[in-house]
Amino acid sequence: MYARALTLSLLILLVAAPSAFATVRVSRAELNGAQLRVEGTATANRSITVDGVAMTTSDGNGAFKLQRDGFAKPADCRVAVNDGSATATTATLSGCSVSTTPTPTPTPTPTPTTTPTLTAVRASPTDVLPGTPVTGTVVLSSAAPAGGFTVALESDNPAAATAPASVTVPAGASSATFPVTANVVPNPQSALIIGSAGTVRTYAIVTVWTPSLFNSGSLSILPGGSGSGTVTSSPAGINCTLVAGNGSGTCTARFPVGTVVRLTARPAADSSFVGWRPTPGCIDASKVTIFPGANIACQVGLVPR
């Protein structure tokens, strides 16, 4: 009975006890329609999650910059950003308004306009490798007048992606396309492709990846006790031996993006397996999905008998 109580106590401590305070510092967090952009610093080379979803990886200096299209606006305009610490950092999104219960109103009659305005700048695709063709599009509120409608263009990070100085929407058209050039980068970087016309200024986000991070992600095993045993993976890649809480062998491996990895823990004769600690990207160690550039850490609980 005493041994069983001790094992249960260790399991509770393993799962519940925080390992660190929040280390993420958010310098920029904004939402433009359904486009999310977050920048800041964290622990170096860690998977960065937003509301529990892995979206990018911090570089060797801890810096990160991410964007995601199709992001659903939180009702309170706040997101939790984490790098695997026990406590996430909460950031309020600029460009986002807190949801309220809408009051039904009659549909207003559209007011005819003769002068169009710039309503959107778009890019497709938004996640690319260097050299991948990207098509930018400017959209107007109505058809361009005689002589066309010119939109000024710029990039806030030319090292990652560039655009021409301007694009002209032909007379009678309500949109026009332009090329965006994705450049070679040492680590994944995002660029805002900004369009300006009159008092309107809006943008699209393009993220340029390195080939290795675009096509694969890594998975690591962390000791979660002073016991011994092994952890293997299916498909093969992880073959980690843990002795008294220290790991050796292949405890980190890369897998193609989209791979679902199953981890299996086997305790040594003098140890017991007490479970996996839920961590970002590794809530269920039997089905860990690999994301582009993600560095997912799974912590195994092995304790002496």
C-alpha positions as CSV (number, residue, x, y, z in Angstrom):
1,M,0.0,0.0,0.0
2,Y,2.8,2.4,0.9
3,A,4.6,1.8,-2.5
4,R,1.3,2.4,-4.4
5,A,0.6,5.6,-2.5
6,L,4.1,6.8,-3.2
7,T,3.7,6.1,-6.9
8,L,0.4,8.0,-7.0
9,S,1.9,10.9,-5.2
10,L,4.8,11.1,-7.7
11,L,2.3,10.9,-10.6
12,I,0.3,13.8,-9.2
13,L,3.5,15.8,-8.8
14,L,4.7,14.9,-12.3
15,V,1.4,16.0,-14.0
16,A,0.5,19.0,-11.8
17,A,3.8,20.6,-10.8
18,P,4.9,23.5,-13.1
19,S,8.5,23.2,-14.5
20,A,9.0,26.9,-15.3
21,F,7.4,30.3,-15.3
22,A,6.2,31.9,-18.5
23,T,9.2,32.8,-20.7
24,V,7.4,34.2,-23.8
25,R,7.5,38.0,-24.3
26,V,5.1,39.3,-27.0
27,S,6.1,42.5,-28.7
28,R,3.4,42.4,-31.4
29,A,0.0,40.7,-31.5
30,E,-2.6,41.7,-34.1
31,L,-5.6,40.4,-36.1
32,N,-6.4,41.8,-39.5
33,G,-9.7,40.1,-40.5
34,A,-8.8,36.4,-40.3
35,Q,-5.1,37.0,-40.4
36,L,-3.2,36.5,-37.2
37,R,0.3,37.9,-36.6
38,V,2.3,37.5,-33.4
39,E,6.0,38.4,-32.8
40,G,8.2,38.3,-29.7
41,T,10.9,36.3,-27.9
42,A,10.9,33.0,-26.1
43,T,13.3,30.2,-25.1
44,A,15.5,29.5,-28.1
45,N,14.5,26.7,-30.6
46,R,11.2,26.0,-29.0
47,S,7.8,25.3,-30.5
48,I,5.6,28.4,-30.2
49,T,1.9,27.7,-29.7
50,V,-1.1,30.0,-29.8
51,D,-4.1,28.7,-27.9
52,G,-2.5,25.3,-27.8
53,V,-1.8,25.1,-31.5
54,A,1.8,24.9,-32.7
55,M,2.4,27.6,-35.3
56,T,6.2,28.3,-35.5
57,T,9.5,27.8,-33.8
58,S,11.7,30.4,-32.1
59,D,15.2,30.8,-33.6
60,G,18.6,30.4,-32.0
61,N,18.2,33.8,-30.3
62,G,14.7,33.0,-29.1
63,A,13.0,35.4,-31.6
64,F,9.9,34.3,-33.4
65,K,7.5,35.8,-35.9
66,L,4.4,34.0,-37.1
67,Q,1.2,34.5,-39.1
68,R,-1.8,32.4,-39.7
69,D,-4.7,32.9,-42.2
70,G,-8.2,31.7,-41.4
71,F,-7.7,32.4,-37.6
72,A,-11.0,32.5,-35.8
73,K,-11.3,35.7,-33.7
74,P,-11.4,35.1,-29.9
75,A,-14.5,36.5,-28.3
76,D,-12.3,38.4,-25.8
77,C,-9.6,39.3,-28.4
78,R,-6.9,37.6,-26.3
79,V,-4.6,34.6,-27.1
80,A,-2.4,32.4,-25.0
81,V,1.2,32.2,-26.4
82,N,3.5,29.6,-25.0
83,D,6.9,27.9,-25.7
84,G,6.3,24.9,-23.5
85,S,6.5,26.7,-20.2
86,A,4.1,25.8,-17.4
87,T,2.4,29.3,-17.7
88,A,1.4,30.8,-21.1
89,T,1.7,34.5,-21.8
90,T,-1.7,36.2,-22.6
91,A,-1.7,38.9,-25.3
92,T,-4.5,41.2,-26.5
93,L,-4.8,41.4,-30.3
94,S,-4.8,44.8,-31.8
95,G,-7.3,45.3,-34.7
96,C,-9.7,43.0,-32.8
97,S,-13.0,44.1,-31.1
98,V,-14.6,42.2,-28.3
99,S,-17.6,40.3,-29.4
100,T,-21.0,41.5,-28.1
101,T,-24.5,40.2,-28.6
102,P,-25.6,41.7,-31.9
103,T,-28.8,43.7,-32.0
104,P,-30.8,42.9,-35.1
105,T,-31.0,45.9,-37.4
106,P,-32.6,46.4,-40.8
107,T,-30.2,45.9,-43.7
108,P,-29.2,49.4,-44.9
109,T,-29.7,50.4,-48.5
110,P,-26.2,50.6,-50.1
111,T,-25.2,54.2,-50.8
112,P,-23.9,54.5,-54.4
113,T,-20.3,55.6,-54.6
114,T,-18.4,56.9,-57.5
115,T,-14.9,56.9,-56.0
116,P,-13.5,53.4,-55.1
117,T,-11.4,52.7,-52.1
118,L,-8.9,50.0,-51.3
119,T,-10.6,47.3,-49.3
120,A,-8.0,44.4,-49.1
121,V,-4.6,43.1,-50.0
122,R,-4.3,39.3,-50.4
123,A,-1.5,36.8,-51.1
124,S,-1.7,33.2,-52.3
125,P,-0.1,31.0,-51.1
126,T,0.9,32.5,-47.7
127,D,3.4,29.9,-46.5
128,V,6.1,29.3,-49.1
129,L,9.7,28.2,-49.8
130,P,12.2,30.6,-51.3
131,G,11.5,31.1,-55.1
132,T,7.9,29.9,-54.9
133,P,5.6,32.1,-57.0
134,V,3.3,34.2,-54.9
135,T,0.4,36.1,-56.3
136,G,-0.7,39.3,-54.6
137,T,-4.1,40.9,-55.2
138,V,-5.5,44.3,-54.4
139,V,-9.3,44.6,-54.1
140,L,-11.4,47.8,-54.5
141,S,-14.8,48.7,-53.1
142,S,-16.0,49.3,-56.7
143,A,-14.9,49.5,-60.3
144,A,-11.8,51.6,-61.0
145,P,-12.6,54.9,-62.9
146,A,-11.2,55.9,-66.3
147,G,-7.4,55.9,-66.2
148,G,-7.4,53.2,-63.5
149,F,-6.7,53.2,-59.8
150,T,-3.2,52.9,-58.5
151,V,-2.3,51.3,-55.2
152,A,1.2,51.8,-53.6
153,L,2.9,48.7,-52.4
154,E,5.7,47.9,-49.9
155,S,7.1,45.1,-47.8
156,D,8.0,45.5,-44.1
157,N,10.6,42.8,-44.4
158,P,12.3,42.8,-47.8
159,A,14.7,40.2,-46.7
160,A,11.9,37.7,-46.7
161,A,9.6,38.9,-49.5
162,T,9.3,41.9,-51.9
163,A,6.6,43.4,-54.1
164,P,6.6,46.0,-56.9
165,A,6.3,49.7,-55.9
166,S,2.7,49.9,-57.1
167,V,-0.1,48.1,-59.0
168,T,-2.8,49.8,-61.1
169,V,-6.3,48.4,-61.3
170,P,-7.6,48.9,-64.8
171,A,-10.6,51.1,-65.5
172,G,-13.8,49.1,-65.0
173,A,-12.1,46.4,-62.9
174,S,-12.3,46.0,-59.1
175,S,-9.1,44.1,-58.5
176,A,-5.6,43.5,-59.9
177,T,-2.8,41.1,-59.3
178,F,0.9,41.6,-58.8
179,P,3.9,39.3,-58.2
180,V,5.5,38.8,-54.7
181,T,9.0,37.4,-54.6
182,A,9.9,35.0,-51.8
183,N,13.7,35.3,-50.9
184,V,16.1,32.9,-49.4
185,V,16.1,33.2,-45.6
186,P,18.3,31.6,-42.8
187,N,15.2,30.9,-40.7
188,P,11.4,31.2,-41.2
189,Q,10.4,34.9,-41.6
190,S,7.2,36.7,-42.3
191,A,6.7,39.9,-44.3
192,L,3.7,42.3,-44.5
193,I,2.9,43.1,-48.1
194,I,1.3,46.5,-47.5
195,G,-1.0,48.4,-49.9
196,S,-1.8,52.1,-49.5
197,A,-4.3,54.3,-51.3
198,G,-5.5,57.6,-49.9
199,T,-6.1,57.2,-46.2
200,V,-6.5,53.4,-46.5
201,R,-3.6,51.1,-45.5
202,T,-4.0,47.3,-45.3
203,Y,-1.8,44.2,-45.9
204,A,-1.4,40.5,-46.5
205,I,1.1,38.3,-44.7
206,V,3.6,36.0,-46.5
207,T,5.8,33.6,-44.5
208,V,8.9,32.2,-46.1
209,W,10.3,29.0,-44.7
210,T,13.6,27.1,-44.9
211,P,13.2,23.8,-46.8
212,S,14.0,21.7,-43.7
213,L,11.5,23.3,-41.4
214,F,8.8,23.6,-44.1
215,N,8.9,19.9,-44.8
216,S,9.6,18.5,-41.4
217,G,9.3,19.0,-37.6
218,S,11.1,17.4,-34.7
219,L,10.0,15.4,-31.7
220,S,12.0,15.1,-28.4
221,I,11.7,12.9,-25.3
222,L,12.3,14.6,-21.9
223,P,12.8,12.6,-18.7
224,G,10.0,13.1,-16.2
225,G,11.4,11.3,-13.1
226,S,14.4,9.5,-11.8
227,G,13.4,6.0,-13.1
228,S,14.7,4.0,-16.0
229,G,13.3,2.6,-19.2
230,T,13.0,3.1,-23.0
231,V,10.8,5.2,-25.3
232,T,10.4,4.2,-29.0
233,S,8.3,5.6,-31.8
234,S,6.2,4.4,-34.6
235,P,7.1,5.2,-37.3
236,A,10.7,4.5,-36.3
237,G,13.0,7.4,-35.3
238,I,12.9,7.7,-31.5
239,N,14.8,5.0,-29.6
240,C,15.6,6.7,-26.3
241,T,17.1,5.0,-23.3
242,L,16.6,6.6,-19.9
243,V,18.7,5.6,-16.9
244,A,18.0,7.3,-13.5
245,G,16.4,10.2,-15.3
246,N,19.1,10.7,-17.9
247,G,18.5,10.1,-21.6
248,S,20.8,8.6,-24.2
249,G,20.5,7.2,-27.7
250,T,18.0,8.8,-30.2
251,C,15.9,11.0,-28.0
252,T,15.2,13.6,-30.7
253,A,14.2,12.8,-34.3
254,R,12.7,14.7,-37.3
255,F,9.6,13.5,-39.2
256,P,7.9,14.7,-42.3
257,V,5.1,17.3,-41.8
258,G,1.7,15.6,-41.2
259,T,3.2,12.4,-39.7
260,V,1.3,11.1,-36.8
261,V,3.8,9.6,-34.3
262,R,2.9,7.0,-31.6
263,L,5.2,6.9,-28.6
264,T,5.6,3.8,-26.4
265,A,7.2,3.9,-23.0
266,R,8.6,0.7,-21.4
267,P,9.9,0.8,-17.8
268,A,13.0,-1.1,-16.7
269,A,12.6,-3.8,-14.1
270,D,13.4,-1.5,-11.2
271,S,11.0,1.3,-12.4
272,S,7.3,2.1,-13.1
273,F,5.8,4.0,-15.9
274,V,3.3,6.6,-14.4
275,G,2.2,8.4,-17.6
276,W,3.0,11.2,-19.9
277,R,2.9,14.9,-18.8
278,P,0.6,16.9,-21.1
279,T,2.7,19.4,-23.0
280,P,2.0,21.6,-26.0
281,G,1.7,19.4,-29.1
282,C,1.9,16.2,-26.9
283,I,-1.4,16.1,-25.1
284,D,-1.8,12.5,-26.3
285,A,1.6,10.7,-26.8
286,S,-0.2,7.9,-28.8
287,K,-0.9,10.4,-31.7
288,V,1.5,13.3,-31.9
289,T,1.1,15.2,-35.2
290,I,4.2,16.9,-36.8
291,F,3.8,20.5,-37.9
292,P,6.1,22.6,-40.1
293,G,9.1,23.7,-38.1
294,A,7.6,22.4,-34.8
295,N,9.9,21.2,-32.0
296,I,7.5,19.1,-29.9
297,A,8.7,17.9,-26.5
298,C,7.0,14.9,-24.8
299,Q,7.8,14.3,-21.1
300,V,7.7,10.6,-19.9
301,G,7.1,9.7,-16.3
302,L,9.4,6.9,-15.1
303,V,9.9,6.5,-11.3
304,P,11.9,4.0,-9.2
305,R,9.9,1.2,-7.6
